[in-house]
Each structure stands twice: as C-alpha cells, then as structure tokens.
Amino acid sequence: MQLRYAFRLDPGPGQRAALARAFGCARVVYNDAVAARERARREGAAFPSAGTLSKTLITEAKQSPERQWLSEVSAVILQQALRDVERAYTNFFASLKGSRQGARVGAPRFRSKRDARQAIRFTANARWKITEAGRLLLPKIGEVKVRWSRRLPSVPSSVTVVRDAAGRFFASFVVESDPDADLARIPDADGLPSVGIDLGLTHFAVLSDGTKIDSPRFLRRAEKKLKKAQRELSRKQKRSKNREKARLKVARAHAQVADARREFHHQLSTQLIRESQAVAVEDLAVKALARTRLGKSVHDAGWAQFLAMLEYKAQRYARVFVKVGRFEPTSQVCSVCGVRDGPKPLHVRTWTCTHCGTVHDRDHNAAKNVKQAAGLAVTACRAQVRPELVPAQREEAGSHGIHTGTRAVQRHSTR
C-alpha cells in the first residue's frame, strides 16, 4: 500500500526564487501540451504522442530564444508535467465512458500562476536525495530545510514540492508501507468490539455504544476573524502589494482552520480504528447536503474527509469497514425489537417504541441500527443479527433533507 507523507519546508530566499522558476517552467510546459492537444482536436488530427510533445515542447524549445529559460530547471519536472497532461486526459476520457470510479472529471484546463496550488514532482531520475543533515537536496534548487515530524517508514520513490495558497511549502513523499509493521503498531483485532457511527452537526459523531463526540466547529469559531480579514482584502486595490498581503492573511486563516479540522479527523479516525475490529457508517450524500442552506456547517464538519480516512486506515490496519446504504431507515426502526415506527419530526430527539416500550435517544438508536444494518451486531449466542453486508448505494444521488440536530439525513416517509 502506497502512503504519502507531507512535511513543511523552509526554503531560503534564493531557493524560493528557484522554486518559483520551477513552478513557472512546469506550468508553461503543461499549458503548451494542453494547447497542442486542443489544436489537434479542432483540426481533426491525431493527438500528438508523449514522445512528440517531449521533443517539441522541451528538447527543441530549450534551443529557441523564446523558451531557452526552460534549461534553468531540472528536465525531470518538465517530463512529469507532460505525464500529468496524459493522466488528466486519460481520466477525462475514462470519465466520459463511465469506466472511471469516483466523481466525474472535466477536460484539462490551462494552469495559471495565480492558482492556489503550485506543484512540481521529482522522481528517482532527478537524483534528489535526503542528506545526512536531514535536508532535501533538489537539483538546481539546493538543500532545503525540512521540518521532520517523524521518520519515513521506507525509502520514498518520489517527492512532490507543493506551494499552497498561504505561501507555505511542503514536501510530499510517496513511500511503500510494510503490512507487518503496520499491524504491529495497533492492538490485535480479536476481542475488540464493532462500532456503528451516526454522523451529525450538533454532535460530530454518535457511536453505537452511546459515546457522543461533539463537533469542534472550527470554521464557525474562526468566522469572526475570517470576516475581518476578508473585509480588509476587499478594500485593497487590485494588483497592489497590499492586496497580496491581505490575500495571504485570508489564506493563512483558512489554512489554520483546515489544518485543525484535518488533525481532528486524523486523531478520531485513528482512535476508532485502534479500538474497533469493524466500523460501520452511512453512505451520506455529502455533495447534495452541501448545496442546502446548511452547506457551511456541512463543509465545516468535513464528513467526506473523515470517512476517507476511516476507509484507508481500515484497509491499512486490516480492519473491517462497511458503508450502509443511505436509504436505510435507521432513525425509524427500533434497535431492540426491530419494529419500524415510522418517520418522526426533527425536533423529536427521544422517542418510545410503540411495540416494546423502549425509550430511545434518536442518534444513539440510529448508530445501533447502522451497526446492525452492516451485519456487525451479534446476539447473546454470538450469532450475527444480519449476516448479509449492505453495500453502499453509490448510484443513488441526493437526500431527502437535513437539519441542525445530530442527524445528518432526514429519512423519507416511505421507508
């Protein structure tokens, strides 16, 4: 399993200029390749091959007066820019045919120097290395200081240098993980409980064992600071240096919120994977929920990022991860007797089953039903309540509503 480790870089003034030059050269080659393919499409000609593009856009361009500055950077990052174009078109055509998993992607677009993210990639051919002093040696850039927070588990195969919207530099290493070493880092799954998770807004997550995890609401807490910084940005003259300073201030404020949210997701997902042998969640329609009036709160929660972390960590540490179909009536069924009691108004946070008389907390009951719907619950004789796994219904888009309470999805009355 390939993993990606990112570390903060502290380049000097000269190295920042060299990195900016490298970003610009890679961007020019990428745009030239997209323009060449679009020109061939308009003329009805065959798309130029990767070898032809490499010869005309890199080798011959370096010898021309207009593009001779391409020789000031490593040729590897220019070749990687061409590979990025090929991968972008491959994904685009696969998306059109429906053979690509995940969200649909559009046609490759031209890159701009004002894009929030700039990146270049060095492979082993570039002969980059990590020095004995712990610095990152990059060709035609120099030894860059790295803020190491942990040791890499193995020798990385490539490194991507990224500059984000806040002007920060990161080195992203791709390494191959050792399955035996990964399993040794966490407790054995035998004897650990299974857990169902119900995601929401007031409480970020409610577990089937009754644990309630409050939502940190990082964006809401930083909203006052963000509004002030945004107002200052709107008053600055366009293309001025003061506007660039104000833009960086806004970007850094947003980066702090995103970093805090990501850290919260990492800690919670790791804790759940360590303490459980199986995890069950609902397959929420996050994109549809984010288009409603509560879209800001949905984005602030970051459910999609959290579920993605749970999924890859479960795969890495040999845990079971199950997504329950989003139309499973988890808030309408009694988790004790299994009787479907029908839909309830959203302000009803507790209800009593009309069949067995059990008093339920709405979210706790839903979390237990998620666990049962995934086939993870067991009876007193250790037999599964529902032996069949319920697959995630990815073809079903949208949802029937949301609210400000702990339940993220309102169940349809016909369930």
C-alpha positions as CSV (number, residue, x, y, z in Angstrom):
1,M,0.0,0.0,0.0
2,Q,1.4,3.4,-1.0
3,L,1.3,6.2,1.5
4,R,2.0,9.9,1.3
5,Y,3.9,11.8,4.0
6,A,4.0,15.6,3.9
7,F,6.5,17.8,5.7
8,R,6.8,21.5,5.9
9,L,9.8,23.1,4.0
10,D,11.7,26.2,4.9
11,P,13.4,27.4,1.7
12,G,15.7,30.4,1.8
13,P,15.2,33.5,-0.4
14,G,17.2,32.2,-3.3
15,Q,15.6,28.8,-3.0
16,R,12.2,30.4,-3.1
17,A,13.1,32.1,-6.3
18,A,14.4,28.9,-7.8
19,L,11.2,27.1,-6.8
20,A,9.1,29.8,-8.3
21,R,11.0,29.4,-11.5
22,A,10.5,25.7,-11.5
23,F,6.8,26.1,-10.9
24,G,6.6,28.5,-13.8
25,C,8.5,26.3,-16.2
26,A,6.4,23.2,-15.4
27,R,3.3,25.3,-15.8
28,V,4.3,26.5,-19.3
29,V,5.1,23.0,-20.5
30,Y,1.8,21.8,-19.1
31,N,-0.1,24.6,-20.9
32,D,1.8,24.1,-24.1
33,A,0.9,20.3,-24.1
34,V,-2.8,21.1,-23.5
35,A,-2.8,23.7,-26.3
36,A,-1.2,21.2,-28.7
37,R,-3.8,18.6,-28.0
38,E,-6.7,21.1,-28.2
39,R,-5.3,22.3,-31.5
40,A,-5.2,18.8,-32.9
41,R,-8.8,18.2,-31.7
42,R,-10.0,21.3,-33.5
43,E,-8.2,20.3,-36.7
44,G,-9.4,16.7,-36.5
45,A,-5.9,15.4,-36.4
46,A,-4.5,12.6,-34.2
47,F,-3.4,13.6,-30.8
48,P,0.4,14.1,-30.6
49,S,2.2,11.3,-28.7
50,A,4.1,11.9,-25.5
51,G,7.4,11.4,-27.3
52,T,6.5,14.1,-29.9
53,L,5.4,16.5,-27.2
54,S,8.6,15.9,-25.3
55,K,10.7,16.6,-28.4
56,T,8.9,19.8,-29.5
57,L,8.0,21.3,-26.1
58,I,11.1,20.5,-24.2
59,T,14.1,19.5,-26.3
60,E,13.6,21.8,-29.2
61,A,12.0,24.6,-27.1
62,K,15.2,24.8,-25.0
63,Q,17.2,25.7,-28.1
64,S,14.8,28.5,-29.1
65,P,15.3,32.1,-27.8
66,E,11.7,32.2,-26.6
67,R,12.0,29.1,-24.4
68,Q,15.7,28.8,-23.6
69,W,15.0,29.5,-19.9
70,L,13.5,26.0,-19.6
71,S,17.1,24.8,-19.3
72,E,17.3,26.6,-15.9
73,V,15.3,23.9,-14.2
74,S,15.5,20.1,-14.0
75,A,14.3,18.3,-17.1
76,V,12.5,15.7,-14.9
77,I,9.9,18.1,-13.6
78,L,9.2,19.1,-17.3
79,Q,8.7,15.5,-18.2
80,Q,6.4,15.0,-15.2
81,A,4.3,17.9,-16.4
82,L,3.8,16.1,-19.7
83,R,2.8,12.9,-17.8
84,D,0.3,15.0,-15.8
85,V,-1.3,16.1,-19.0
86,E,-1.5,12.5,-20.3
87,R,-3.0,11.3,-17.0
88,A,-5.5,14.2,-17.0
89,Y,-6.8,13.3,-20.5
90,T,-6.9,9.6,-19.6
91,N,-9.1,10.3,-16.6
92,F,-11.3,12.7,-18.6
93,F,-11.9,10.1,-21.4
94,A,-12.5,7.3,-18.8
95,S,-15.0,9.6,-17.0
96,L,-16.8,10.2,-20.3
97,K,-17.1,6.5,-20.9
98,G,-18.2,5.8,-17.4
99,S,-15.3,3.4,-16.7
100,R,-13.7,5.6,-14.1
101,Q,-14.6,5.2,-10.5
102,G,-15.4,8.2,-8.3
103,A,-16.6,11.6,-9.3
104,R,-16.6,12.7,-12.9
105,V,-13.8,14.9,-14.0
106,G,-13.8,17.6,-16.7
107,A,-11.4,18.3,-19.5
108,P,-7.9,19.5,-18.6
109,R,-7.7,23.3,-18.3
110,F,-4.8,25.7,-18.6
111,R,-2.9,26.4,-15.4
112,S,-2.4,29.9,-14.0
113,K,0.3,31.4,-11.9
114,R,-2.5,32.6,-9.6
115,D,-3.7,29.1,-8.9
116,A,-4.0,28.4,-5.2
117,R,-1.7,25.3,-5.5
118,Q,1.5,25.0,-7.4
119,A,3.4,21.8,-7.6
120,I,6.4,20.0,-9.2
121,R,7.4,16.4,-8.9
122,F,10.8,14.8,-8.8
123,T,11.3,11.1,-9.5
124,A,14.3,9.0,-8.9
125,N,15.7,10.0,-12.3
126,A,16.2,13.5,-10.9
127,R,18.7,12.2,-8.4
128,W,17.2,14.1,-5.5
129,K,18.1,12.8,-2.0
130,I,17.8,13.4,1.7
131,T,21.2,14.4,3.0
132,E,22.8,13.2,6.3
133,A,22.0,16.5,7.8
134,G,18.3,15.9,7.1
135,R,17.9,18.4,4.3
136,L,16.2,17.8,1.0
137,L,18.6,18.1,-1.9
138,L,16.8,19.1,-5.1
139,P,18.5,19.5,-8.5
140,K,19.1,23.2,-9.5
141,I,17.4,24.3,-6.2
142,G,19.8,23.2,-3.5
143,E,19.5,21.8,0.0
144,V,16.2,22.8,1.5
145,K,15.5,22.6,5.2
146,V,12.7,20.2,6.2
147,R,10.7,20.2,9.4
148,W,10.7,16.5,10.1
149,S,7.9,15.3,12.4
150,R,8.5,11.6,12.0
151,R,10.8,9.1,10.3
152,L,9.8,7.8,6.9
153,P,9.0,4.0,7.0
154,S,10.9,3.3,3.8
155,V,12.8,4.9,1.1
156,P,10.5,7.2,-0.9
157,S,10.1,6.7,-4.6
158,S,9.3,10.3,-5.5
159,V,8.8,13.7,-3.9
160,T,6.4,16.5,-4.8
161,V,7.1,20.0,-3.8
162,V,3.9,22.0,-3.2
163,R,3.2,25.7,-2.5
164,D,-0.3,26.3,-1.1
165,A,-2.4,29.4,-1.2
166,A,-0.9,30.6,2.1
167,G,2.6,30.6,0.6
168,R,3.7,27.6,2.6
169,F,6.0,25.0,1.0
170,F,5.6,21.2,1.6
171,A,7.5,18.1,0.5
172,S,5.2,15.2,-0.1
173,F,6.9,11.8,-0.2
174,V,5.4,8.6,-1.7
175,V,6.5,5.5,0.2
176,E,5.5,1.9,0.2
177,S,4.2,0.7,3.6
178,D,5.1,-2.6,5.3
179,P,1.9,-4.5,6.1
180,D,3.6,-6.4,9.0
181,A,5.0,-3.2,10.5
182,D,1.5,-1.5,10.2
183,L,-0.2,-4.4,12.0
184,A,2.4,-4.3,14.8
185,R,1.5,-0.7,15.6
186,I,-2.0,-1.3,16.8
187,P,-3.7,-3.9,19.0
188,D,-4.9,-7.2,17.6
189,A,-8.5,-7.1,16.4
190,D,-9.5,-10.2,18.3
191,G,-11.7,-9.3,21.3
192,L,-12.3,-5.7,20.1
193,P,-15.9,-4.5,19.7
194,S,-17.5,-3.5,16.5
195,V,-19.0,0.0,16.3
196,G,-21.7,1.8,14.3
197,I,-21.3,5.6,13.7
198,D,-24.0,8.1,13.1
199,L,-22.7,11.5,11.8
200,G,-24.3,14.8,12.5
201,L,-23.9,18.5,13.1
202,T,-24.5,19.2,16.8
203,H,-22.6,16.1,17.7
204,F,-20.0,15.2,15.1
205,A,-20.4,11.5,15.7
206,V,-22.6,9.3,17.9
207,L,-21.3,5.7,18.4
208,S,-23.4,2.6,18.9
209,D,-22.0,2.2,22.4
210,G,-23.5,5.6,23.4
211,T,-20.4,7.7,23.1
212,K,-21.1,11.2,21.8
213,I,-18.3,13.3,20.2
214,D,-19.0,17.0,20.0
215,S,-18.4,18.9,16.7
216,P,-15.4,21.2,17.0
217,R,-16.9,23.7,14.5
218,F,-13.5,25.1,13.5
219,L,-14.9,27.3,10.8
220,R,-17.7,28.7,12.9
221,R,-15.3,29.6,15.7
222,A,-12.9,31.4,13.3
223,E,-15.7,33.1,11.4
224,K,-15.3,36.5,13.0
225,K,-11.5,36.5,12.2
226,L,-12.2,35.4,8.7
227,K,-14.8,38.1,8.1
228,K,-12.5,40.8,9.3
229,A,-9.6,39.6,7.1
230,Q,-12.0,39.3,4.1
231,R,-13.3,42.9,4.5
232,E,-9.7,44.2,4.6
233,L,-8.9,42.3,1.4
234,S,-12.0,43.7,-0.4
235,R,-10.8,47.3,0.3
236,K,-7.4,46.8,-1.2
237,Q,-6.6,48.0,-4.7
238,K,-6.4,45.1,-7.2
239,R,-2.9,44.0,-8.3
240,S,-1.3,46.0,-5.5
241,K,1.2,44.7,-3.0
242,N,-1.1,45.5,-0.1
243,R,-3.8,43.4,-1.7
244,E,-1.4,40.4,-1.9
245,K,-0.5,40.8,1.8
246,A,-4.2,40.9,2.6
247,R,-4.8,37.8,0.4
248,L,-2.1,35.9,2.2
249,K,-3.7,36.8,5.5
250,V,-7.0,35.4,4.5
251,A,-5.4,32.3,3.0
252,R,-3.4,31.6,6.2
253,A,-6.6,32.0,8.3
254,H,-8.3,29.4,6.2
255,A,-5.3,27.2,6.3
256,Q,-5.3,27.2,10.1
257,V,-9.0,26.1,10.1
258,A,-8.3,23.3,7.5
259,D,-5.2,22.1,9.4
260,A,-7.2,21.9,12.7
261,R,-10.0,20.0,11.1
262,R,-7.7,17.6,9.4
263,E,-5.9,16.9,12.7
264,F,-9.2,16.3,14.5
265,H,-10.2,13.8,11.8
266,H,-6.9,12.0,11.9
267,Q,-7.0,11.6,15.7
268,L,-10.6,10.5,15.8
269,S,-10.3,8.1,12.9
270,T,-7.1,6.5,14.3
271,Q,-8.8,6.1,17.7
272,L,-11.8,4.4,16.2
273,I,-9.6,2.0,14.1
274,R,-7.4,1.2,17.1
275,E,-10.3,0.4,19.4
276,S,-12.6,-1.5,17.0
277,Q,-12.4,-4.5,14.8
278,A,-15.1,-3.3,12.5
279,V,-16.6,0.1,11.7
280,A,-19.9,0.8,10.0
281,V,-21.0,4.2,8.7
282,E,-23.8,5.6,6.5
283,D,-23.1,6.5,2.9
284,L,-24.1,10.1,3.1
285,A,-24.8,12.3,0.0
286,V,-22.3,14.9,1.2
287,K,-22.4,16.9,-2.1
288,A,-26.1,17.1,-2.0
289,L,-26.2,18.2,1.6
290,A,-23.6,20.8,1.0
291,R,-25.9,22.5,-1.5
292,T,-28.5,23.3,1.1
293,R,-28.9,26.2,3.5
294,L,-26.7,24.3,6.0
295,G,-23.9,23.9,3.5
296,K,-21.4,25.9,5.5
297,S,-22.0,23.6,8.6
298,V,-21.7,20.5,6.4
299,H,-18.4,21.8,4.9
300,D,-17.2,22.7,8.4
301,A,-17.9,19.1,9.6
302,G,-15.9,17.6,6.8
303,W,-17.6,14.2,6.7
304,A,-16.2,13.1,3.4
305,Q,-12.6,13.7,4.5
306,F,-13.3,11.8,7.8
307,L,-14.9,8.8,6.0
308,A,-12.0,8.7,3.5
309,M,-9.5,8.5,6.4
310,L,-11.5,5.8,8.1
311,E,-11.6,3.7,4.9
312,Y,-7.9,3.8,4.1
313,K,-6.9,3.3,7.7
314,A,-9.2,0.3,8.0
315,Q,-7.5,-1.1,4.9
316,R,-4.1,-0.4,6.2
317,Y,-4.6,-2.0,9.6
318,A,-6.7,-4.9,8.4
319,R,-10.0,-3.7,10.0
320,V,-13.5,-4.2,8.5
321,F,-15.1,-1.0,7.1
322,V,-18.7,-1.1,5.9
323,K,-20.8,1.6,4.3
324,V,-24.6,1.2,4.8
325,G,-27.0,2.4,2.1
326,R,-28.1,6.0,2.6
327,F,-31.8,5.0,2.4
328,E,-31.6,2.5,5.3
329,P,-34.3,3.7,7.7
330,T,-32.0,3.8,10.7
331,S,-33.9,6.6,12.5
332,Q,-37.3,4.9,12.1
333,V,-36.5,1.3,13.4
334,C,-36.4,0.3,17.0
335,S,-32.9,-1.2,17.6
336,V,-34.3,-3.6,20.3
337,C,-37.3,-5.3,18.6
338,G,-36.8,-4.2,15.0
339,V,-40.3,-2.7,14.6
340,R,-40.4,0.2,12.1
341,D,-42.1,3.1,14.0
342,G,-42.3,5.5,11.1
343,P,-40.8,8.9,10.5
344,K,-40.6,11.5,13.2
345,P,-40.3,15.3,13.3
346,L,-36.7,16.5,13.5
347,H,-37.3,18.2,16.9
348,V,-38.0,14.8,18.4
349,R,-34.7,13.8,19.9
350,T,-36.1,10.9,22.1
351,W,-39.0,8.6,21.3
352,T,-40.6,5.5,22.8
353,C,-41.1,2.3,20.7
354,T,-44.9,1.6,20.5
355,H,-44.2,-2.2,20.4
356,C,-41.7,-2.9,23.2
357,G,-41.8,0.4,25.1
358,T,-38.1,1.1,24.9
359,V,-37.1,4.8,25.2
360,H,-34.6,5.7,22.5
361,D,-32.2,8.5,22.0
362,R,-32.6,9.3,18.3
363,D,-29.0,9.4,17.4
364,H,-27.9,6.5,19.6
365,N,-30.6,4.3,18.2
366,A,-29.6,5.3,14.6
367,A,-26.0,4.4,15.4
368,K,-27.0,0.9,16.7
369,N,-29.2,0.4,13.6
370,V,-26.2,1.3,11.4
371,K,-24.2,-1.3,13.1
372,Q,-27.0,-3.9,12.7
373,A,-27.6,-3.0,9.0
374,A,-23.9,-3.6,8.4
375,G,-24.2,-7.1,9.8
376,L,-21.8,-6.3,12.7
377,A,-24.2,-6.7,15.7
378,V,-24.4,-10.0,17.5
379,T,-26.8,-11.7,19.7
380,A,-26.1,-13.3,23.1
381,C,-25.1,-16.5,21.4
382,R,-22.6,-14.6,19.2
383,A,-24.6,-15.0,16.0
384,Q,-24.9,-12.1,13.7
385,V,-28.2,-10.3,13.7
386,R,-27.9,-9.6,10.0
387,P,-25.3,-11.8,8.3
388,E,-25.5,-10.0,4.9
389,L,-23.5,-6.9,4.4
390,V,-25.4,-3.9,3.0
391,P,-23.4,-2.3,0.1
392,A,-23.2,1.4,-0.3
393,Q,-25.7,2.6,-2.9
394,R,-23.5,4.9,-4.9
395,E,-25.9,5.2,-7.8
396,E,-28.5,6.9,-5.6
397,A,-27.8,10.7,-5.6
398,G,-29.2,13.3,-3.2
399,S,-31.0,13.0,0.0
400,H,-34.4,14.0,1.5
401,G,-33.3,16.8,3.8
402,I,-31.1,17.8,6.7
403,H,-31.5,19.6,10.0
404,T,-29.4,21.3,12.6
405,G,-29.5,18.4,15.1
406,T,-27.3,15.4,15.3
407,R,-28.9,13.5,12.5
408,A,-27.5,14.5,9.1
409,V,-30.1,12.9,6.9
410,Q,-33.9,13.0,7.2
411,R,-35.5,9.7,6.4
412,H,-38.1,9.5,3.7
413,S,-41.6,8.8,5.0
414,T,-42.0,5.8,2.6
415,R,-39.1,3.8,4.1
